[in-house]
């Protein structure tokens, strides 16, 4: 079954699993940037609810990237 899943999808799921269990603060700046690219690339247009969740997650990732780069902790 794994041969049908793209490597990018596996990486996205792995990173999202870390976020779900431990939060965005557990990811490095490189991992956050990679997750941002992978989530932005994924097409969720088939589901309005999934698309909305994607946008919310991208906002949270952007905030986490900003906080990591600036050395701040806000949200």
RODREN-212596 format. One line per field, with one value per atom (N, C-alpha, C): residue number from 1; residue in one letter; atom name; z, y, x. Coordinates in Angstrom, 3 decimals, always signed. Atoms other than C-alpha are relative to their C-alpha. Example, Ala and Ser with C-alpha at 12.3 -4.5 7.8 and 13.67 -1.06 7.14 Angstrom:
! RODREN-212596
vexke (1, 1, 1, 2, 2, 2)
nupa (A, A, A, S, S, S)
dokol (N, CA, C, N, CA, C)
pz (+0.000, +7.800, +0.000, -0.060, +7.140, +0.730)
py (-1.190, -4.500, +1.200, -1.190, -1.060, +1.090)
px (+0.890, +12.300, +0.900, -0.820, +13.670, -0.770)
This chain:
! RODREN-212596
vexke (1, 1, 1, 2, 2, 2, 3, 3, 3, 4, 4, 4, 5, 5, 5, 6, 6, 6, 7, 7, 7, 8, 8, 8, 9, 9, 9, 10, 10, 10, 11, 11, 11, 12, 12, 12, 13, 13, 13, 14, 14, 14, 15, 15, 15, 16, 16, 16, 17, 17, 17, 18, 18, 18, 19, 19, 19, 20, 20, 20, 21, 21, 21, 22, 22, 22, 23, 23, 23, 24, 24, 24, 25, 25, 25, 26, 26, 26, 27, 27, 27, 28, 28, 28, 29, 29, 29, 30, 30, 30, 31, 31, 31, 32, 32, 32, 33, 33, 33, 34, 34, 34, 35, 35, 35, 36, 36, 36, 37, 37, 37, 38, 38, 38, 39, 39, 39, 40, 40, 40, 41, 41, 41, 42, 42, 42, 43, 43, 43, 44, 44, 44, 45, 45, 45, 46, 46, 46, 47, 47, 47, 48, 48, 48, 49, 49, 49, 50, 50, 50, 51, 51, 51, 52, 52, 52, 53, 53, 53, 54, 54, 54, 55, 55, 55, 56, 56, 56, 57, 57, 57, 58, 58, 58, 59, 59, 59, 60, 60, 60, 61, 61, 61, 62, 62, 62, 63, 63, 63, 64, 64, 64, 65, 65, 65, 66, 66, 66, 67, 67, 67, 68, 68, 68, 69, 69, 69, 70, 70, 70, 71, 71, 71, 72, 72, 72, 73, 73, 73, 74, 74, 74, 75, 75, 75)
nupa (X, X, X, X, X, X, X, X, X, X, X, X, X, X, X, X, X, X, X, X, X, X, X, X, X, X, X, X, X, X, X, X, X, X, X, X, X, X, X, X, X, X, X, X, X, X, X, X, X, X, X, X, X, X, X, X, X, X, X, X, X, X, X, X, X, X, X, X, X, X, X, X, X, X, X, X, X, X, X, X, X, X, X, X, X, X, X, X, X, X, X, X, X, X, X, X, X, X, X, X, X, X, X, X, X, X, X, X, X, X, X, X, X, X, X, X, X, X, X, X, X, X, X, X, X, X, X, X, X, X, X, X, X, X, X, X, X, X, X, X, X, X, X, X, X, X, X, X, X, X, X, X, X, X, X, X, X, X, X, X, X, X, X, X, X, X, X, X, X, X, X, X, X, X, X, X, X, X, X, X, X, X, X, X, X, X, X, X, X, X, X, X, X, X, X, X, X, X, X, X, X, X, X, X, X, X, X, X, X, X, X, X, X, X, X, X, X, X, X, X, X, X, X, X, X)
dokol (N, CA, C, N, CA, C, N, CA, C, N, CA, C, N, CA, C, N, CA, C, N, CA, C, N, CA, C, N, CA, C, N, CA, C, N, CA, C, N, CA, C, N, CA, C, N, CA, C, N, CA, C, N, CA, C, N, CA, C, N, CA, C, N, CA, C, N, CA, C, N, CA, C, N, CA, C, N, CA, C, N, CA, C, N, CA, C, N, CA, C, N, CA, C, N, CA, C, N, CA, C, N, CA, C, N, CA, C, N, CA, C, N, CA, C, N, CA, C, N, CA, C, N, CA, C, N, CA, C, N, CA, C, N, CA, C, N, CA, C, N, CA, C, N, CA, C, N, CA, C, N, CA, C, N, CA, C, N, CA, C, N, CA, C, N, CA, C, N, CA, C, N, CA, C, N, CA, C, N, CA, C, N, CA, C, N, CA, C, N, CA, C, N, CA, C, N, CA, C, N, CA, C, N, CA, C, N, CA, C, N, CA, C, N, CA, C, N, CA, C, N, CA, C, N, CA, C, N, CA, C, N, CA, C, N, CA, C, N, CA, C, N, CA, C, N, CA, C, N, CA, C, N, CA, C, N, CA, C, N, CA, C)
pz (+0.000, +0.000, +0.000, -0.078, +0.737, -1.348, +1.290, -2.854, -0.779, +0.659, -3.893, +0.593, -0.687, -1.484, -0.365, +0.401, -2.653, +1.213, -1.112, -0.529, +0.686, -0.591, -0.024, +0.940, -0.850, +1.371, +1.295, -1.206, +3.780, +0.944, -0.815, +4.967, +0.644, -0.525, +5.371, +1.154, -1.052, +7.420, +1.237, -1.128, +9.572, +0.791, -0.677, +10.332, +0.682, -0.612, +10.973, +1.238, -1.162, +13.369, +1.186, -1.057, +15.355, +0.553, -0.407, +15.417, +0.832, -0.722, +16.556, +1.405, -1.294, +19.396, +0.912, -0.833, +20.563, -0.257, +0.300, +18.907, -0.968, +0.979, +16.454, +0.575, -0.626, +18.943, -0.038, +0.047, +18.616, -1.321, +1.309, +14.970, -0.114, +0.276, +13.830, -1.072, +1.021, +11.517, -1.381, +1.292, +8.576, -0.155, +0.047, +9.436, -0.170, +0.144, +9.807, -1.431, +1.384, +6.407, -0.957, +0.860, +4.820, +0.149, -0.235, +6.436, -0.676, +0.642, +5.201, -1.507, +1.444, +1.626, -0.342, +0.276, +1.809, +0.187, -0.247, +3.285, -1.054, +1.016, +0.862, -1.353, +1.289, -2.075, -0.088, -0.019, -1.024, -0.361, +0.465, -2.739, +0.860, -0.825, -0.340, -0.522, +0.558, -2.692, -0.022, -0.010, -2.551, +1.264, -1.275, +1.029, +0.535, -0.500, +2.215, +1.422, -1.379, +5.838, +0.048, +0.048, +4.998, -0.495, +0.518, +3.007, +1.087, -1.090, +5.973, +1.067, -0.970, +8.331, -0.518, +0.617, +5.900, +0.174, -0.110, +5.933, +1.447, -1.414, +9.747, +0.402, -0.309, +9.977, -0.600, +0.631, +7.528, +0.787, -0.826, +9.689, +1.246, -1.203, +12.781, -0.316, +0.407, +10.922, -0.246, +0.253, +9.759, +1.302, -1.307, +13.339, +0.682, -0.620, +14.579, -0.667, +0.715, +11.882, +0.431, -0.418, +12.793, +1.417, -1.390, +16.503, +0.121, -0.028, +15.883, -0.522, +0.574, +13.694, +0.885, -0.837, +16.069, +1.445, -1.373, +19.247, +0.987, -0.846, +20.600, +0.229, -0.229, +22.061, +0.267, -0.126, +21.585, +0.142, +0.026, +20.604, +0.602)
py (-1.192, +0.000, +1.265, -1.182, +2.434, +0.409, -0.359, +2.273, +0.963, -0.916, +4.266, +1.402, -1.291, +7.126, +0.734, -0.807, +9.912, +0.304, -0.314, +10.650, +1.325, -1.272, +14.235, -0.170, +0.249, +12.957, -0.691, +0.679, +10.640, +0.978, -0.992, +13.496, +0.972, -0.917, +15.810, -0.640, +0.715, +13.207, -0.175, +0.169, +12.554, +1.301, -1.291, +16.263, +0.406, -0.323, +16.743, -0.851, +0.872, +13.791, +0.567, -0.634, +15.497, +1.215, -1.199, +18.718, -0.379, +0.424, +16.880, -0.503, +0.582, +15.121, +0.973, -0.822, +17.739, +1.496, -1.420, +21.050, +0.503, -0.599, +23.349, +0.343, -0.399, +24.327, -1.118, +1.136, +20.856, -0.079, +0.058, +21.427, +1.055, -0.961, +23.112, +0.964, -0.985, +26.105, -0.651, +0.702, +23.857, -0.864, +0.846, +21.445, +0.843, -0.890, +24.321, +0.503, -0.477, +25.703, -1.104, +1.136, +22.270, -0.337, +0.269, +21.654, +1.057, -1.083, +25.043, -0.247, +0.269, +24.153, -1.196, +1.212, +20.684, +0.217, -0.258, +21.874, +0.947, -0.955, +24.804, -0.685, +0.693, +22.459, -0.957, +0.997, +19.955, +0.637, -0.517, +20.460, -0.565, +0.391, +20.394, +0.617, -0.688, +22.077, -0.867, +0.894, +19.019, +0.152, -0.148, +19.901, +1.417, -1.372, +23.393, +0.033, +0.060, +22.405, -0.287, +0.324, +20.875, +1.200, -1.183, +23.986, +1.069, -0.974, +26.199, -0.407, +0.501, +24.011, +0.193, -0.206, +24.205, +1.446, -1.417, +28.001, +0.366, -0.261, +28.103, -0.566, +0.623, +25.710, +0.807, -0.804, +27.810, +1.279, -1.195, +30.888, -0.349, +0.416, +29.006, -0.313, +0.306, +27.759, +1.291, -1.287, +31.308, +0.702, -0.612, +32.576, -0.713, +0.773, +29.757, +0.298, -0.350, +30.558, +1.376, -1.357, +34.248, +0.001, +0.040, +33.512, -0.673, +0.687, +31.128, +0.911, -0.892, +33.620, +1.196, -1.194, +36.532, -0.332, +0.409, +34.529, +0.421, -0.408, +35.465, -1.171, +0.950, +33.526, +0.787, -0.776, +34.910, -0.877, +0.733, +32.886, -1.365)
px (+0.819, +0.000, +0.869, -0.849, +2.856, +0.572, -0.561, +4.080, -0.898, +0.927, +0.998, +0.048, -0.028, +1.726, +1.287, -1.147, +4.014, +0.878, -0.911, +7.105, -0.347, +0.405, +5.901, -1.192, +1.165, +2.603, +0.413, -0.477, +4.420, +0.697, -0.702, +6.622, -0.982, +1.010, +3.615, -0.752, +0.732, +1.743, +0.875, -0.933, +4.832, +0.127, -0.128, +5.263, -1.308, +1.291, +1.540, -0.258, +0.138, +1.625, +0.777, -0.793, +4.396, -0.736, +0.732, +2.359, -1.218, +1.206, -0.764, +0.334, -0.362, +1.050, +0.732, -0.869, +3.559, -0.116, +0.141, +2.688, +1.053, -0.901, +4.417, +1.368, -1.268, +7.125, +1.045, -0.923, +8.662, +0.753, -0.640, +9.578, +1.094, -1.067, +12.779, -0.476, +0.333, +12.733, -0.051, -0.028, +13.632, -1.250, +1.192, +10.813, -1.258, +1.153, +8.338, -0.139, +0.018, +9.293, -0.430, +0.359, +9.017, -1.481, +1.415, +5.617, -0.857, +0.733, +4.434, -0.118, +0.013, +5.398, -0.872, +0.768, +3.869, -1.501, +1.422, +0.568, -0.558, +0.462, +0.300, -0.186, +0.055, +0.907, -1.183, +1.075, -1.777, -1.330, +1.290, -5.144, -1.136, +1.145, -8.089, -1.292, +1.156, -10.579, -1.262, +1.150, -12.828, -0.855, +0.704, -13.800, +0.199, -0.068, -14.633, +0.567, -0.478, -13.984, +1.501, -1.433, -10.582, +0.806, -0.689, -9.628, +0.126, -0.023, -10.528, +1.023, -0.980, -8.471, +1.422, -1.308, -5.555, +0.445, -0.341, -5.663, +0.340, -0.279, -5.798, +1.358, -1.285, -2.847, +1.141, -1.048, -0.826, +0.261, -0.170, -1.441, +0.814, -0.729, -0.235, +1.459, -1.374, +2.836, +0.769, -0.649, +3.623, +0.364, -0.268, +3.364, +1.162, -1.084, +5.613, +1.341, -1.233, +8.192, +0.477, -0.359, +8.118, +0.569, -0.453, +8.463, +1.372, -1.291, +11.355, +1.102, -1.012, +13.184, +0.288, -0.151, +12.599, +0.355, -0.308, +13.153, -1.074, +1.119, +9.746, -0.944, +1.069, +6.878, -1.268, +1.236, +3.411, -1.217, +1.273, +0.398, +0.141)
